[in-house]
Amino acid sequence: MQRPPGPSGYPLLGVLPRLVRDPLGVLQEAAEKYGDVVCLGTAPRRVYLVNHPALIQHVLQEYPDRYAKGRSVDRIRPLLGEGLTTSDSALWQRQRRLLAPLFHPHAINNLAPLIVRTTVNHLDRWRSRPNADGPLELMNEMLNLTRTIILEVLFGSRPATEMAALHQAAASAIEHTERHVWRLSLLPHRLSFTFDRNLQRSLAALDALLHARIKARREKDTGKGDMLGALLELRDPETGKTLDQKQLRDELVTLLVAGHTTAAAALCWIWILLDQHPLVRREVERELEGLPDREALSFDDMEKSGFLRAVVDEALRLYPPTWVTARTALVDDVIGGYRIPAGAIVLLCSWLVHRDQRFWSQPEMFLPERFRDAPAEQRPPFSYFPFGGGPRGCPGRNFALLEIRLILALTLSRCRLELLPDQNLTPHARITLRPAGPVWFFPHKKGSE
């Protein structure tokens, strides 16, 4: 039997050094030059780009047992540990089974009042700040809002000083992890972590706060109704064991990071798109006028808002926050007729597939009606995968969508965000996809424009 060929591409280091500077441009170039399966380089390890929905489905859904997170997530393990996002095999299966109740639709829907209350308070602070006439920075505002929401989801209402410390520690740990991932990506991850003292200090600060909160909860057993309380009560149905201290820490950090960074990035791009397309914004506003009391919005209200949902879906197509998914091949495999050796890292880039004219009409255009008017069944599976897919699809998908839609609806009902002209809106690919520079805006109160 003839051995399948290896894919064409770049030898040795290939384009891997350039990925640090311009990952989106490099992956776009590789796909255009070599097709749907590309070798991006072979040293220090083999890395392949897979760029077709059917082939992505092969990796994520049809043969997920052939691929694991493995080495592909080594550089975010110092932050996330062995949480649900980074674990593999039996550990991941146990965690997924244990944590499933936290992501049940009923549990997610019950969070709507918290999201609404926190968002309204955040919008009120925009008007009451000392320099109310000055601009605000968009990504920072969305991060602060979504981080406030997820911290209250995890820990309930806490004193302002404790929440401020958690805000700062989380923001610092994420920032230094992103620098660690990209700037040192050609060094062994253990070596690069050793040299990154800022990352070590930021993680130590975050861990100290989390362990103190876990310890206090174990001793006083207060604050029922938040996710930390739910995590403490979880028991493995086979062994009866609860989560140990390290696993609690890893799951809390995973929920904290995944529970706000992607939603913030998505909201940032949605506001940019609505500023660029005022007719779309007005159509969403007209749809929202038909809703009941907008400070008591629910999951059901969001399900009825078809155009608002389409706007969110289209924004996630153009600017997927999780713009690339990585897997490590556990065994030799064949993808698209090409040999992929065990140990290789496979990159699946939603940014590229979502903008591929083979699967999307006018792919560079912002056209929300494509999601409102065309059934999803008309698209090839995995031509749209902003939350991944297969057994390891994002378990927090429903929470993220509810949060994004509620924040969008509440903000549009109370104010209009006007972006300053001539800003750098070039996408910058870090752990999430965000604008390359700061994006300044003015929040205009409705009726005062």
C-alpha positions as CSV (number, residue, x, y, z in Angstrom):
1,M,0.0,0.0,0.0
2,Q,1.4,3.4,-1.0
3,R,2.2,5.8,1.8
4,P,0.2,9.1,1.6
5,P,2.4,12.1,0.8
6,G,3.1,14.8,3.3
7,P,1.6,18.2,2.6
8,S,3.5,20.9,0.8
9,G,4.6,23.9,2.8
10,Y,7.6,25.4,4.5
11,P,10.7,23.5,5.7
12,L,12.4,23.7,9.1
13,L,11.4,26.9,11.0
14,G,9.3,27.8,8.0
15,V,6.9,30.7,8.9
16,L,6.8,29.9,12.6
17,P,8.9,33.0,13.6
18,R,6.6,35.2,11.5
19,L,3.6,33.8,13.3
20,V,4.7,35.7,16.3
21,R,4.4,39.0,14.4
22,D,1.5,38.5,12.1
23,P,-0.4,35.2,12.6
24,L,-3.5,36.2,10.5
25,G,-1.4,37.4,7.6
26,V,0.9,34.4,7.7
27,L,-1.9,31.8,7.8
28,Q,-3.8,33.6,5.0
29,E,-0.7,33.5,2.9
30,A,0.0,29.8,3.6
31,A,-3.6,28.8,2.7
32,E,-3.6,30.8,-0.5
33,K,-0.2,29.4,-1.5
34,Y,-0.5,25.8,-0.6
35,G,-4.2,24.9,-0.1
36,D,-6.2,23.2,2.6
37,V,-3.4,21.3,4.4
38,V,-0.1,23.2,4.8
39,C,3.1,22.4,6.7
40,L,4.0,25.6,8.4
41,G,7.4,24.3,9.6
42,T,9.1,21.3,11.1
43,A,11.3,22.7,13.9
44,P,11.1,22.8,16.8
45,R,8.0,20.7,16.1
46,R,5.8,20.0,13.0
47,V,2.9,22.4,12.7
48,Y,0.2,22.1,10.1
49,L,-2.7,24.4,9.1
50,V,-5.9,22.6,8.1
51,N,-8.3,24.9,6.3
52,H,-11.4,23.1,5.0
53,P,-14.7,22.5,6.9
54,A,-14.7,18.8,6.0
55,L,-11.1,18.3,7.3
56,I,-11.8,20.4,10.4
57,Q,-14.8,18.1,11.0
58,H,-12.4,15.1,10.7
59,V,-10.3,16.4,13.5
60,L,-12.9,17.9,15.9
61,Q,-15.9,15.6,15.4
62,E,-15.3,12.4,13.4
63,Y,-12.0,11.3,15.0
64,P,-11.5,13.3,18.2
65,D,-9.8,10.4,19.9
66,R,-6.9,10.8,17.5
67,Y,-6.3,14.4,18.7
68,A,-5.8,16.0,22.1
69,K,-5.0,19.4,23.5
70,G,-1.6,18.0,24.6
71,R,1.4,20.2,23.7
72,S,-0.7,22.6,21.7
73,V,-1.8,24.3,24.9
74,D,1.4,24.1,26.9
75,R,1.8,27.9,26.9
76,I,-1.5,28.6,28.6
77,R,-1.1,25.8,31.2
78,P,0.7,28.0,33.6
79,L,-2.5,30.1,33.8
80,L,-5.2,27.5,33.3
81,G,-3.5,24.5,34.8
82,E,-5.4,21.3,34.1
83,G,-8.9,22.9,33.9
84,L,-11.6,21.8,31.5
85,T,-10.1,23.7,28.6
86,T,-6.6,22.2,28.8
87,S,-7.0,18.7,30.3
88,D,-7.2,15.5,28.2
89,S,-8.3,11.8,28.3
90,A,-9.8,10.4,31.5
91,L,-9.2,13.6,33.5
92,W,-11.1,15.7,30.9
93,Q,-14.0,13.1,30.7
94,R,-14.3,13.2,34.5
95,Q,-14.3,17.0,34.6
96,R,-16.8,17.3,31.8
97,R,-19.1,14.9,33.6
98,L,-18.7,16.6,36.9
99,L,-19.1,20.2,35.6
100,A,-22.0,19.5,33.2
101,P,-24.7,20.8,35.7
102,L,-23.0,24.2,35.7
103,F,-23.6,24.6,32.0
104,H,-27.2,23.2,31.9
105,P,-29.5,25.6,30.1
106,H,-31.6,26.2,33.2
107,A,-28.6,27.2,35.2
108,I,-27.4,29.6,32.5
109,N,-30.9,31.1,32.1
110,N,-31.0,31.8,35.8
111,L,-28.0,34.1,35.4
112,A,-29.9,36.6,33.2
113,P,-30.9,38.9,36.2
114,L,-27.3,39.1,37.4
115,I,-26.1,40.0,33.9
116,V,-28.8,42.7,33.6
117,R,-28.2,44.2,37.0
118,T,-24.4,44.4,36.5
119,T,-24.7,45.8,33.0
120,V,-27.2,48.5,34.1
121,N,-24.8,49.5,37.0
122,H,-21.9,49.7,34.5
123,L,-23.8,51.9,32.1
124,D,-24.9,54.2,35.0
125,R,-21.2,54.6,36.0
126,W,-20.5,55.9,32.4
127,R,-22.8,58.8,33.1
128,S,-21.7,59.5,36.7
129,R,-17.9,59.4,36.2
130,P,-16.1,62.7,37.0
131,N,-15.0,63.3,33.3
132,A,-18.4,62.3,31.8
133,D,-17.6,64.3,28.7
134,G,-14.4,62.4,27.9
135,P,-14.0,59.3,25.8
136,L,-13.7,55.8,27.1
137,E,-11.6,52.9,25.7
138,L,-13.8,50.2,24.2
139,M,-11.9,47.0,24.9
140,N,-11.1,48.0,28.5
141,E,-14.8,48.8,29.2
142,M,-16.0,45.5,27.8
143,L,-13.4,43.6,29.7
144,N,-14.2,45.4,32.9
145,L,-17.9,44.7,32.5
146,T,-17.7,41.0,31.5
147,R,-15.0,40.4,34.2
148,T,-17.3,42.0,36.8
149,I,-20.1,39.6,35.7
150,I,-18.0,36.5,35.8
151,L,-16.5,37.3,39.2
152,E,-20.0,37.7,40.7
153,V,-21.1,34.5,39.0
154,L,-18.1,32.7,40.5
155,F,-18.0,34.2,44.0
156,G,-21.2,36.1,44.5
157,S,-21.3,39.7,45.9
158,R,-18.0,40.4,47.6
159,P,-16.5,43.6,49.2
160,A,-15.4,46.2,46.7
161,T,-11.7,45.9,47.8
162,E,-11.7,42.2,47.2
163,M,-13.4,42.5,43.8
164,A,-10.9,45.2,42.8
165,A,-8.0,42.9,43.8
166,L,-9.4,40.0,41.8
167,H,-10.0,42.3,38.8
168,Q,-6.4,43.5,38.9
169,A,-4.9,40.0,39.5
170,A,-6.9,38.4,36.7
171,A,-6.1,41.2,34.2
172,S,-2.4,41.0,34.9
173,A,-2.2,37.2,34.7
174,I,-4.0,37.2,31.4
175,E,-1.9,40.0,30.0
176,H,1.4,38.4,30.9
177,T,0.2,35.0,29.6
178,E,-0.5,36.5,26.2
179,R,3.0,38.0,26.1
180,H,4.4,34.6,27.1
181,V,2.5,32.8,24.4
182,W,3.5,35.0,21.5
183,R,6.8,36.6,22.3
184,L,8.5,33.5,23.4
185,S,6.7,30.9,21.3
186,L,9.9,29.4,19.8
187,L,11.4,28.6,23.2
188,P,10.5,25.5,25.2
189,H,7.5,26.6,27.3
190,R,9.1,25.6,30.6
191,L,12.2,27.6,29.8
192,S,10.2,30.7,28.7
193,F,8.1,30.5,31.8
194,T,11.2,30.4,34.0
195,F,12.5,33.6,32.5
196,D,9.2,35.4,32.6
197,R,9.2,36.8,36.2
198,N,6.3,39.1,35.6
199,L,4.1,36.1,34.6
200,Q,5.2,34.2,37.7
201,R,4.4,37.2,40.0
202,S,1.0,37.8,38.4
203,L,0.0,34.1,38.7
204,A,1.2,34.0,42.3
205,A,-1.0,37.0,43.1
206,L,-4.0,35.5,41.5
207,D,-3.5,32.1,43.1
208,A,-3.2,33.7,46.6
209,L,-6.6,35.4,46.2
210,L,-8.3,32.3,44.9
211,H,-6.9,30.0,47.6
212,A,-7.9,32.5,50.2
213,R,-11.5,32.6,48.9
214,I,-11.7,28.8,48.7
215,K,-10.3,28.5,52.2
216,A,-12.8,31.1,53.6
217,R,-15.7,29.3,51.8
218,R,-14.7,25.9,53.2
219,E,-14.5,27.3,56.7
220,K,-17.6,29.4,56.8
221,D,-19.8,27.7,54.1
222,T,-21.3,31.1,53.1
223,G,-22.4,32.5,49.8
224,K,-24.7,29.7,48.5
225,G,-25.8,30.1,44.9
226,D,-22.5,31.0,43.2
227,M,-20.3,28.7,41.2
228,L,-17.7,28.3,43.8
229,G,-20.4,26.9,46.1
230,A,-21.5,24.6,43.3
231,L,-18.0,23.4,42.6
232,L,-17.4,22.6,46.3
233,E,-20.5,20.5,46.4
234,L,-19.6,18.4,43.3
235,R,-18.9,14.8,43.9
236,D,-17.7,12.2,41.4
237,P,-20.6,9.7,41.1
238,E,-18.1,6.8,40.9
239,T,-15.7,7.6,43.7
240,G,-17.7,10.1,45.8
241,K,-14.6,12.4,45.9
242,T,-14.9,16.2,45.7
243,L,-12.5,18.4,43.8
244,D,-9.2,18.9,45.5
245,Q,-7.6,22.3,46.1
246,K,-5.6,22.3,42.8
247,Q,-8.5,21.2,40.7
248,L,-10.7,23.8,42.3
249,R,-8.2,26.5,41.5
250,D,-7.7,25.3,37.9
251,E,-11.5,25.2,37.2
252,L,-12.1,28.6,38.8
253,V,-9.3,30.2,36.6
254,T,-10.6,28.5,33.5
255,L,-14.1,29.7,34.1
256,L,-12.8,33.2,35.0
257,V,-10.7,33.5,31.8
258,A,-13.0,31.8,29.3
259,G,-16.0,33.4,30.9
260,H,-15.1,37.0,30.1
261,T,-12.3,37.4,27.6
262,T,-14.1,36.0,24.6
263,A,-17.4,37.9,25.3
264,A,-15.5,41.1,25.7
265,A,-13.7,40.7,22.4
266,A,-16.9,39.8,20.6
267,L,-18.7,42.9,22.1
268,C,-15.8,45.1,21.1
269,W,-16.1,44.1,17.4
270,I,-20.0,44.3,17.5
271,W,-19.8,48.0,18.6
272,I,-17.3,48.7,15.9
273,L,-19.5,47.1,13.2
274,L,-22.6,48.8,14.4
275,D,-20.8,52.2,14.3
276,Q,-19.7,51.4,10.7
277,H,-23.3,50.3,9.8
278,P,-25.8,52.7,11.3
279,L,-28.7,51.2,9.3
280,V,-28.1,47.8,11.0
281,R,-27.9,49.5,14.4
282,R,-31.2,51.2,13.8
283,E,-32.9,48.0,12.7
284,V,-31.7,46.3,16.0
285,E,-33.0,49.3,18.0
286,R,-36.4,49.0,16.3
287,E,-36.6,45.3,17.1
288,L,-35.7,46.1,20.8
289,E,-38.5,48.6,21.0
290,G,-41.0,45.8,21.0
291,L,-39.6,44.1,24.0
292,P,-41.0,44.5,27.6
293,D,-39.2,46.2,30.4
294,R,-35.6,46.1,29.2
295,E,-34.2,46.0,32.7
296,A,-35.9,42.7,33.2
297,L,-34.8,41.1,30.0
298,S,-34.6,37.3,30.0
299,F,-33.3,34.4,27.9
300,D,-36.7,34.1,26.2
301,D,-36.6,37.8,25.2
302,M,-33.3,37.2,23.5
303,E,-34.5,34.2,21.7
304,K,-37.3,36.3,20.2
305,S,-34.9,39.0,19.0
306,G,-34.1,37.4,15.7
307,F,-32.2,40.3,14.1
308,L,-30.1,41.0,17.2
309,R,-29.1,37.3,17.3
310,A,-28.2,37.5,13.6
311,V,-26.0,40.6,14.3
312,V,-24.1,38.7,17.0
313,D,-23.7,35.6,14.8
314,E,-22.4,37.6,11.8
315,A,-20.0,39.5,14.1
316,L,-18.7,36.2,15.4
317,R,-18.2,35.0,11.8
318,L,-16.1,38.1,10.8
319,Y,-14.2,38.4,14.1
320,P,-14.3,35.1,16.0
321,P,-12.8,35.8,19.4
322,T,-11.3,32.3,19.6
323,W,-9.8,32.7,16.1
324,V,-7.7,29.5,16.1
325,T,-8.0,26.1,17.7
326,A,-5.0,23.8,18.2
327,R,-4.8,20.0,18.6
328,T,-1.9,17.6,19.0
329,A,-2.0,14.4,16.9
330,L,-1.8,11.3,19.1
331,V,-1.3,8.9,16.3
332,D,-0.3,9.0,12.6
333,D,-3.3,10.2,10.6
334,V,-4.3,11.1,7.1
335,I,-6.1,14.4,6.5
336,G,-7.2,15.3,3.0
337,G,-5.0,12.6,1.5
338,Y,-1.9,13.9,3.4
339,R,0.1,12.2,6.1
340,I,0.1,13.9,9.6
341,P,2.6,12.3,12.0
342,A,1.9,11.6,15.6
343,G,3.1,14.5,17.8
344,A,2.4,17.2,15.2
345,I,0.3,20.2,16.1
346,V,-2.7,21.0,13.9
347,L,-4.1,24.5,13.6
348,L,-7.8,25.0,12.7
349,C,-8.4,28.7,12.0
350,S,-12.0,29.9,12.1
351,W,-10.8,33.4,11.0
352,L,-9.8,31.9,7.6
353,V,-12.8,29.5,7.1
354,H,-15.3,32.1,8.1
355,R,-14.0,34.4,5.3
356,D,-13.6,31.7,2.6
357,Q,-15.5,32.6,-0.5
358,R,-16.0,28.9,-1.3
359,F,-18.4,28.8,1.6
360,W,-19.7,32.3,2.1
361,S,-21.1,34.8,-0.4
362,Q,-19.4,38.3,0.0
363,P,-17.4,37.0,2.9
364,E,-15.8,40.3,3.8
365,M,-19.1,42.1,4.1
366,F,-21.1,42.5,7.3
367,L,-24.5,41.0,6.4
368,P,-26.5,39.9,9.4
369,E,-29.4,38.9,7.2
370,R,-27.4,35.9,6.0
371,F,-28.0,34.3,9.5
372,R,-31.6,35.5,9.7
373,D,-32.8,34.4,6.3
374,A,-30.7,31.3,5.5
375,P,-31.0,28.1,7.6
376,A,-27.8,26.8,9.1
377,E,-28.3,23.5,7.3
378,Q,-27.5,25.2,4.0
379,R,-23.9,25.8,5.2
380,P,-21.3,23.0,5.3
381,P,-20.7,21.7,8.8
382,F,-17.7,23.5,10.4
383,S,-17.8,26.4,7.9
384,Y,-18.9,28.3,11.0
385,F,-17.4,27.3,14.3
386,P,-16.8,30.3,16.6
387,F,-17.1,28.0,19.6
388,G,-15.2,25.0,18.3
389,G,-17.2,21.8,17.8
390,G,-17.4,18.1,18.4
391,P,-17.1,16.7,22.0
392,R,-14.8,19.5,23.0
393,G,-16.9,22.3,21.8
394,C,-17.0,25.3,24.2
395,P,-19.3,24.3,27.2
396,G,-19.8,28.0,28.0
397,R,-21.3,28.8,24.6
398,N,-24.8,29.4,25.9
399,F,-23.6,31.7,28.7
400,A,-21.4,33.7,26.3
401,L,-24.3,34.2,23.8
402,L,-26.7,35.2,26.6
403,E,-24.3,37.6,28.1
404,I,-23.4,39.2,24.7
405,R,-27.0,39.6,23.6
406,L,-28.2,41.0,27.0
407,I,-25.3,43.6,27.1
408,L,-26.0,44.6,23.5
409,A,-29.7,45.0,24.1
410,L,-29.4,46.9,27.3
411,T,-26.7,49.3,26.0
412,L,-28.6,50.0,22.8
413,S,-31.8,50.8,24.7
414,R,-30.0,53.4,26.9
415,C,-27.2,54.9,24.8
416,R,-25.4,55.1,21.5
417,L,-21.7,54.4,21.3
418,E,-19.9,56.8,18.9
419,L,-16.4,55.8,17.9
420,L,-13.8,58.5,17.3
421,P,-12.6,58.6,13.7
422,D,-9.3,57.4,12.3
423,Q,-8.5,54.7,14.8
424,N,-6.5,51.5,14.3
425,L,-9.1,48.8,13.9
426,T,-6.7,46.2,12.4
427,P,-7.4,42.8,14.0
428,H,-4.6,41.7,16.4
429,A,-4.5,38.0,17.1
430,R,-3.6,37.2,20.7
431,I,-5.3,34.6,22.9
432,T,-8.5,36.4,21.6
433,L,-8.9,38.5,18.5
434,R,-9.1,42.2,19.3
435,P,-8.3,45.6,17.7
436,A,-4.6,46.3,17.4
437,G,-4.8,49.7,19.1
438,P,-7.0,51.4,21.7
439,V,-10.6,52.2,20.4
440,W,-12.0,55.4,21.9
441,F,-15.7,56.1,22.0
442,F,-18.3,58.5,23.5
443,P,-21.5,57.0,25.1
444,H,-24.4,59.3,24.1
445,K,-27.5,58.9,26.3
446,K,-30.6,58.2,24.2
447,G,-32.7,61.3,23.6
448,S,-29.7,63.6,24.1
449,E,-28.1,63.2,20.6
